[in-house]
Structure formats: structure tokens, C-alpha cells
Amino acid sequence: MDAIPLPDSPHWQRLGGEHTAAEIAQQPALWDALATLLASARGGTDDFLGDWLRQAHHRVILTGAGSSGFIAEMVADTINAQWPADVRAVHTTSLLTHPSLYLSPGHPTLLVSFARSGSSPESVAAVELVRERVPQARFLDITCNADGELARRGRERGDTLTLLMPPASCDRAFAMTSSLSCMMLAALSVFDASPWPQREQRLRTLAALGRQALDAWETPVRSLAQWPYSRVIYLGSGPLEALARECALKVLELTAGRVPALANTPLGFRHGPKSLLDPQTLVVVMRGIEPVARRYEQDLLDELRRDGVAGRVLSVGPGGDATPDDWTLHVPTLPDAWLAPLWLTVAQRYALHRSAALGLTPDNPFPDGTVNRVVQGVTIHRHD
């Protein structure tokens, strides 16, 4: 399917953010398309996985670099809690430097690679490294690019399954937006232990909620981005800790580093990072669905608002106990990892509008090429 433009696409075209804006807005439609795609691919996926996840001595390593690595972090614990196999997230940037910490010839390993382009040197090298070091290795490549290096190398290999996302998810803009949410929801769907109709319905429900979230929060996000906060802090716990890291990265990327952004957990924030607060700091707490986690989040929100040091403190998440500084959406009781893409759309939109407010071009915030859409300049070193 083609990218779905925003109603104000001429506006974004003038500002150099047409692709980024459209790729954020198209996500709910792509989640619907993903449900259809995964349903049609279900037979091949189930055959490839077999009983791998039911074997306690098996390993599943979810991997990627940058935003793709954060996908792995957001979904790993939710998947691991459902199966006997050991499921963990390891960024390719760690796997390549310290493979002996993660790979063992005696542990059959399924490497799940998340890759928008599928052509970054780390993604390709990680597959080759696991293939060399683990005799019983299998590979699931979740990628948005049918012509990428991972997809090309995986063709006709019995140990590899390539799961392609909807074509429009291969973002043309610099920042990963729809590519990230599609690959994340694909992993959650493929590895979930519940019956397939329930998984498909979750995707359909999220698509409807995604449309609602984008509509409801567009105006307040655009308004928020006009305030010249000099730094942004995102906080989240459980799977939302990695979400907070992705949210912070979006600000860094789309503002070309002009607005420093950090991430932490609500509990961890008191252990030193709180010292960063000043009237020029925006704090955003990504609220979870778990009742106890919500109590910890609320404690910190109350504390920060009471202290009055930060420029603004707000939260984004499921409805309940709302104040004027809480942006809420009424959602079904789903695991936090499944709901994370909804909250991510807020951070994506904020980074887009903040980039434009700074006079940058969101589709390419680094016109000098110091940072690239597909990472460059990486030399792969062998460990032998």
C-alpha cells in the first residue's frame, strides 16, 4: 500500500517533513494491513518455529541496532514470560563486540533480527557471527525491505525465514516510525502464546485506537512543541523503559542533537538523574497498565509537580486518575508492550513538530551526512 498523506501534507512538504509526517500518520492503517499479512503467513511461520519456544534449553536472541534494538528490548520480557525457552534482547552493537557473553555452541539459538533496511553492516554481520558460532542456529529476519541484504541472503536457506512487513512501512524519512511499530507488533503477534484470532483482534483494536490517539493528541502535541524546552526526559518502567529510550532517541534524531533527551525509569530517576531538572526541562512519564507500576509512576508525578522545578511534567498512557497534565486514552487491558506503539505516536509527533519549530528539515535533519538513514562507516572485525 502507498503512504497515507496527512491532510496538511503541503505544509509538511514546505517544511521538509512530508515523509516523516505521513509515515507517522499511516501507522494505524499499516497495523490493519499487518494483521492481514501475518494471517496469510501464519502457516509458514508456525512451521518454521515448530516447538522451538517450548524447549527450555533453547535460546531466542532478539536483536537490532538503535531503534531496532529498542524493539527487541520492548518485546523480549513479554515474550520470555510466556515460554520455557530463554528469550532475551541483545543489541547487535553488543553481540558483535562481546559474542562469548551471549552465544554458546551448546545452546541452540534462534536469532530474530529487526531491520528496516536489512542492509546495515551490523545486522548482516550478526547473522554471520551466530551462524559461525552456533551449530544449531536458526534465523528469523523481520524486515521492511524485500531488497535488503538480509532478505537477499536469507532466500532459499532452510535455516532462515524472512518475514516482510507491509511495503509502506519501509520509511523513506530519516527516522524510524512506522517501520518500528510494525516490526514490534509483528514480533509480539508471532511469539504470543494466545490463539491466533485473539492476536489478530489485538492488532485490529490497536489500529482503531491508533487513529483515535493521532486525532486526539495532534493539537496538544503541536502546541507543546512550540515551547522552547532545552531538554526532554522520558520515563517508563518494564517494557516502557525501552519505549522511553526510543522516545528520547526520536527527539535527538529529529532535532539533530539540539535538544538533548534522556530516558530512565520512574523509580530510577530519583537516583541522580533528577538533578538535571530545571525550568527548561520537559518531563514525560509513559504510564503503564500494571496497577503497582502505576502507583510508583503516580508517586513520582505527584512529587515532581509538587517540587515545581521542571518546566512541565505530564504523562501519557491508559485512562484513570487523570489531571489536566495527563494525556490519557481508554484502552483494553493488554500487556504494556502491546500498548507501547500507541504512546510512541505522541513522542514521534512531538519530535516532528519540535524539529520543524527549530527550523530543521525532519525528513533529513542531518543534511551534512554526519548521521545517515542506514549507518555507514562501520568496519566489522573478526574475533579469531
C-alpha positions in Angstrom: 0.0 0.0 0.0 1.1 3.6 -0.6 1.9 6.0 2.3 -1.1 7.9 3.5 -0.5 11.7 3.5 -1.7 13.9 6.3 -4.4 16.5 5.5 -1.8 19.2 5.8 0.9 17.5 3.7 1.6 20.6 1.6 2.5 22.3 4.9 5.0 19.5 5.7 6.3 19.4 2.2 7.3 23.1 2.6 9.0 22.3 5.9 10.8 19.2 4.6 8.9 16.8 6.7 6.4 15.3 4.3 7.6 11.7 4.6 8.1 11.7 8.4 4.6 13.2 8.9 2.9 10.8 6.5 4.8 7.8 7.9 3.7 8.6 11.5 0.1 9.1 10.3 -0.1 5.9 8.3 0.7 3.6 11.2 -2.9 2.6 12.2 -3.6 1.6 8.6 -0.4 -0.4 8.5 -1.3 -2.2 11.7 -4.5 -3.3 10.0 -2.5 -4.4 7.0 -0.1 -6.2 9.2 -2.9 -8.3 10.7 -3.9 -9.5 7.3 -0.3 -10.1 6.3 0.5 -12.2 9.4 -2.7 -14.2 9.0 -1.7 -15.2 5.5 1.9 -16.0 6.6 0.8 -17.9 9.7 1.2 -21.4 8.3 4.8 -20.8 7.2 5.7 -19.0 10.5 4.3 -21.8 12.7 6.0 -24.5 10.7 9.4 -22.6 10.9 9.1 -22.1 14.7 7.8 -25.5 15.5 8.2 -26.3 19.2 11.4 -24.1 19.5 9.9 -21.9 22.2 8.8 -24.9 24.3 12.3 -26.2 24.8 13.9 -24.9 28.0 17.5 -25.3 26.6 16.8 -23.2 23.5 17.7 -19.6 23.3 16.0 -16.8 21.4 18.0 -13.6 20.9 16.1 -10.6 19.6 18.5 -8.1 18.1 18.9 -4.9 16.2 20.8 -1.6 16.4 19.4 1.8 17.5 15.7 1.9 17.3 15.6 -1.7 16.1 17.4 -2.7 19.2 14.8 -0.9 21.3 12.2 -3.1 19.6 14.0 -6.1 21.0 14.1 -4.6 24.5 10.4 -3.6 24.4 9.1 -7.1 23.5 11.7 -9.6 24.9 10.4 -9.8 28.5 6.8 -10.1 27.4 7.7 -13.0 25.1 10.0 -14.6 27.6 7.3 -14.7 30.3 5.2 -17.0 28.1 7.6 -19.7 27.1 10.2 -22.2 28.6 12.9 -21.0 26.1 15.3 -18.3 27.2 14.3 -15.1 25.3 16.5 -12.1 25.6 17.3 -8.8 23.9 20.8 -8.1 22.8 21.7 -5.2 20.5 23.8 -6.1 17.5 26.2 -3.5 18.8 26.8 -5.6 21.9 26.6 -9.0 20.2 29.4 -8.1 17.7 31.8 -6.8 20.4 31.2 -9.5 23.1 29.7 -12.6 21.4 31.1 -15.0 24.0 28.7 -13.4 26.6 25.7 -14.3 24.5 26.5 -17.3 22.3 27.3 -20.8 23.2 27.7 -23.8 20.8 25.8 -26.0 23.3 22.6 -23.8 23.2 20.5 -24.0 20.0 19.8 -20.3 19.2 17.1 -18.6 17.2 18.3 -15.1 16.1 15.5 -12.7 15.5 16.7 -9.7 13.6 14.8 -6.4 13.4 15.9 -4.3 10.4 14.2 -1.5 8.5 16.6 -1.6 5.5 18.1 -5.0 6.3 21.4 -3.7 4.9 23.2 -2.2 7.9 26.6 -3.8 8.4 25.8 -4.8 12.0 22.6 -6.7 11.0 24.4 -8.8 8.4 27.4 -9.4 10.5 25.4 -10.6 13.5 23.7 -13.3 11.4 27.0 -14.5 10.1 28.5 -14.5 13.5 25.7 -16.6 15.0 25.9 -19.0 12.0 29.6 -19.4 12.6 29.5 -19.9 16.4 26.3 -21.9 17.0 25.9 -25.2 15.1 22.2 -25.4 15.8 21.1 -21.9 14.8 18.1 -20.6 13.0 17.2 -17.1 11.8 14.0 -15.1 11.7 14.5 -11.8 9.9 11.7 -9.3 10.5 12.4 -6.6 7.9 10.7 -3.9 5.9 12.8 -4.2 2.8 12.4 -7.1 0.4 15.5 -5.9 -1.5 17.7 -5.6 1.6 20.8 -7.6 2.3 19.2 -9.7 5.0 16.2 -10.6 2.7 18.6 -11.4 -0.2 20.9 -13.6 1.8 18.0 -15.5 3.5 16.4 -16.6 0.3 16.4 -20.3 -0.3 18.0 -21.0 3.0 16.4 -23.7 5.1 17.6 -22.2 8.4 16.1 -18.8 7.7 12.6 -17.3 7.5 12.2 -13.7 6.2 9.0 -12.0 7.5 8.4 -8.9 5.3 6.4 -6.0 6.7 3.8 -4.1 4.6 5.8 -2.3 1.9 4.9 1.2 3.0 6.5 0.5 6.4 9.9 0.9 4.9 10.2 4.5 5.9 11.7 6.9 3.4 12.4 9.5 6.0 15.5 9.5 8.3 13.8 8.4 11.5 12.2 5.0 12.0 8.5 5.4 12.8 6.1 3.1 11.0 8.8 0.6 10.4 9.4 0.3 14.2 5.8 -0.1 15.2 5.1 -2.7 12.5 8.2 -4.8 13.3 7.4 -4.6 17.1 3.8 -5.7 16.7 4.8 -8.4 14.3 7.2 -9.9 16.9 4.5 -9.7 19.6 2.0 -11.4 17.3 4.3 -14.1 16.1 5.6 -15.1 19.5 2.4 -14.7 21.6 1.1 -17.9 23.2 -2.6 -17.0 22.8 -4.8 -18.3 20.0 -4.2 -16.6 16.6 -7.7 -15.0 16.4 -7.0 -13.2 19.7 -3.7 -11.9 18.4 -5.3 -10.7 15.2 -8.0 -8.9 17.1 -5.4 -7.1 19.2 -3.9 -5.7 16.0 -7.3 -4.6 14.7 -8.1 -3.0 18.1 -4.7 -1.2 18.2 -5.3 0.1 14.7 -8.6 1.7 15.8 -7.0 3.1 18.9 -4.1 4.4 16.9 -6.4 6.5 14.8 -8.1 7.9 17.9 -4.7 8.7 19.5 -3.4 10.5 16.5 -6.5 12.6 16.1 -6.9 13.4 19.8 -3.3 14.4 20.5 -2.3 16.2 17.4 -3.2 19.7 18.6 -1.8 19.5 22.1 1.4 17.9 20.8 1.9 20.6 18.2 1.3 23.3 20.9 3.7 21.6 23.3 6.4 21.5 20.7 6.4 25.3 20.4 7.7 25.7 23.9 11.5 26.1 23.8 12.4 23.4 26.4 16.1 22.9 26.3 15.9 19.2 27.3 13.4 16.4 27.4 13.2 13.5 29.8 11.1 10.4 29.1 10.4 7.9 31.9 8.9 4.4 31.7 9.1 1.1 33.5 9.0 -2.5 32.4 8.7 -2.7 28.6 8.1 1.1 28.7 11.7 1.7 29.8 12.9 0.8 26.3 10.0 2.8 25.0 11.3 5.9 26.9 14.7 5.3 25.3 13.2 5.2 21.8 11.2 8.4 22.6 14.3 10.2 23.7 16.2 9.0 20.6 13.4 10.4 18.3 14.0 13.9 19.9 17.7 13.6 19.5 17.5 12.5 15.9 14.9 14.9 14.6 16.4 17.9 16.4 19.9 17.0 15.2 21.0 16.8 18.8 20.0 20.4 19.6 17.5 19.2 22.2 19.2 16.7 24.5 16.9 13.9 25.5 17.3 11.3 28.2 15.4 8.2 29.4 15.1 6.5 32.7 12.6 4.6 34.9 10.3 6.5 37.4 12.0 4.8 40.3 15.5 5.1 38.9 15.0 8.8 38.2 15.4 9.8 41.8 18.9 8.2 41.9 20.8 11.1 40.5 19.2 11.9 37.1 16.6 14.1 38.9 19.4 16.6 39.4 19.0 17.6 35.8 15.7 19.3 36.3 15.3 23.0 35.8 12.6 25.3 34.4 13.7 24.5 30.8 13.1 20.7 31.2 10.1 18.8 30.0 9.4 15.5 31.7 7.1 12.9 30.1 6.1 9.8 32.1 4.9 6.9 29.9 2.2 5.3 32.0 1.8 1.5 32.2 -1.2 -0.7 32.6 0.1 -2.6 35.7 -1.6 -1.4 38.9 1.5 -1.4 41.1 3.7 0.2 38.4 1.0 2.9 38.1 1.3 3.7 41.8 5.1 4.2 41.5 4.5 6.4 38.5 1.9 8.4 40.3 4.2 8.9 43.3 6.8 10.4 41.1 4.4 12.6 39.1 3.0 14.0 42.4 6.5 14.6 43.7 7.7 16.4 40.6 4.6 18.5 40.3 4.8 19.4 44.0 8.5 20.3 43.7 7.8 22.7 40.8 11.3 22.6 39.5 10.7 21.2 36.0 9.2 23.4 33.3 6.4 20.9 32.7 5.5 17.4 33.9 3.0 15.4 32.0 2.1 11.7 31.5 0.8 9.7 28.6 -1.0 6.4 28.9 -4.1 4.5 29.8 -7.0 6.4 31.4 -7.6 6.7 35.1 -6.9 9.3 37.8 -6.4 11.9 35.1 -5.3 15.5 35.8 -5.0 18.4 33.3 -1.4 17.3 32.7 -2.2 13.7 32.0 -2.9 12.7 28.3 -5.0 9.5 28.5 -6.7 7.1 26.3 -9.1 4.4 27.3 -7.7 1.1 26.2 -8.4 -2.6 26.8 -6.3 -4.5 29.4 -3.4 -5.5 27.2 0.3 -6.0 28.2 2.3 -2.8 28.2 4.4 -3.9 25.2 1.3 -4.2 23.1 0.1 -0.7 24.1 3.5 0.9 23.7 3.0 1.8 20.0 0.1 4.0 20.9 2.1 6.1 23.4 5.0 6.2 20.9 2.9 8.1 18.4 2.9 11.0 20.9 6.7 11.1 21.1 7.1 10.7 17.3 4.7 13.7 16.7 6.5 15.8 19.3 9.9 15.2 17.8 8.5 16.0 14.3 6.9 19.3 15.4 9.9 20.2 17.6 12.2 19.7 14.6 10.1 22.0 12.5 9.9 24.6 15.2 13.7 24.7 15.2 13.8 25.3 11.5 15.2 21.9 10.7 14.0 19.5 7.9 12.5 16.5 9.7 12.9 14.1 6.7 16.7 14.8 6.7 17.8 16.6 9.9 21.5 15.9 9.0 22.0 17.3 5.5 25.8 17.3 6.1 25.7 13.5 6.3 27.2 13.2 9.8 24.4 10.7 10.7 22.8 8.6 8.0 19.5 6.7 7.5 21.4 3.5 7.0 24.5 3.5 9.2 27.8 3.9 7.4 31.5 3.7 8.3 31.3 0.5 10.3 34.3 -1.9 10.0 33.4 -5.4 11.0 36.2 -7.1 13.0 36.6 -10.8 13.4 37.2 -12.4 16.8 39.5 -15.1 15.5 
